[in-house]
């Protein structure tokens, strides 16, 4: 498994944990331990998404930076040009890692 696939899996795992915590917190909104765990997971997922966007391409439009899109130029259709896209590289569901 390559680094890109591992990064996607970690993002998905953290997202799953956030979804589960959200369901729990819907019925237990004052649980301080769950709130702390949720905040930790939320920050971790944001950092993972930001890191992924910096290395590959943004997975959502909130992390698009037209000045630095795909600086590695490994997938861009617009090499060395400022552009808007969050699909420079293969999409996560395109099964690039053979998983």
Rosetta blueprint (number, residue, H / E / L):
1 X L
2 X L
3 X H
4 X H
5 X H
6 X H
7 X H
8 X H
9 X H
10 X H
11 X H
12 X H
13 X H
14 X H
15 X H
16 X H
17 X H
18 X H
19 X H
20 X H
21 X H
22 X H
23 X H
24 X H
25 X H
26 X H
27 X H
28 X L
29 X L
30 X L
31 X L
32 X H
33 X H
34 X H
35 X H
36 X H
37 X H
38 X H
39 X H
40 X H
41 X H
42 X H
43 X H
44 X H
45 X H
46 X H
47 X H
48 X H
49 X H
50 X H
51 X H
52 X H
53 X H
54 X H
55 X H
56 X L
57 X L
58 X L
59 X L
60 X L
61 X H
62 X H
63 X H
64 X L
65 X L
66 X L
67 X L
68 X L
69 X L
70 X L
71 X L
72 X L
73 X L
74 X L
75 X L
76 X L
77 X L
78 X L
79 X L
80 X L
81 X L
82 X L
83 X L
84 X L
85 X L
86 X L
87 X L
88 X L
89 X L
90 X L
91 X L
92 X H
93 X H
94 X H
95 X L
96 X L
97 X L
98 X L
99 X L
